[in-house]
C-alpha cells in the first residue's frame, strides 16, 4: 500500500515538473518594455 502511494507521488511530481517546464518554454513570459526618462538635478557647485 505504501509503495503505491510513493509511486503515485513520484508520478505526480514528474508530471508537475514536465508541466512547469512546458509552461516556461511555451508561455510568453517576457516583460513589457517602455522607455522611461527622468530628469536628474546634480549639485555641480
N, C-alpha and C positions, 0 to 999 in steps of 0.2 A: 504494500500500500504506500509506504513512504517512497519507494522507488518510482512509482507512477507520479507522485506529486513533484518529486525532484525533476523528473523528465519533463513534466508539463511546464515547470518554471524555467527550465533551460530553453525549451522550445519557445515559450513566450518571450523570454529575454532576447533570443536570436531574432525572432520576428520583429520585436520592437527596435532592435539595432538596425536591421535591414530597412525598416520603415523610416527611421530617423535619417539614415544615410540617403535614402531615395529622396526624402523631402529636402534635404540640404542641397542635393545636386539639381533637383528639378524646380524647386521653388525660386521665385525671384526675390532674393534677399539683399539686393543692392540698395543702398540708401539713396534718397533723393538728394540731388546736388543743386545748390544755388549759390550765387555769388553774393558775398556779404562785404560791404565796405563800411568801415567805422573810422571817423576822423580821430586822430590822436593829437593831443596837445602836449608838446615837450617843453620843459623848462630849460631853455638854452641860454641862460644868463651868464 
